[in-house]
Amino acid sequence: KQINFYGGPLKLLFHNSVKGPLFGIDYYKSINSSKNCLNIHTEGCGDCSGNIRLFEITGLGSCMISEKFKNMDQLFEDGKEYVSYSSLEELVEKINFLKLNPKHSEIIAKNGYNKTLSFHTDKVRSQEYSEIFKKLIN
């Protein structure tokens, strides 16, 4: 089930909470210093997740909160390695829960970090691509 509350730049929806854009080292420092990070995909993703923030957030040790797309279970385990939501109301509920339960957030962040370092690195992807290429040329 697709989540349909994106509707444009987050600044339009959360005008009192969203600051200006961050790039480069400032972007990564912000993620690294955050206990919880929200990952919202654009409507162009359809019903599958697939942005680099999935791995940036978890790889920098923050608890990722992201939409529940059909392919997320192939990447991370919901409730253990990231937190999913399916509606704006559920998102608000889960953010409030994580703010009140920082130890829970820390455990999910650590599990997501370990998953990313074990299964979602350039080295792992290069080996996967190499195997695919070998099958194609044989």
Disulfide bonds with the S-S distance in Angstrom:
none
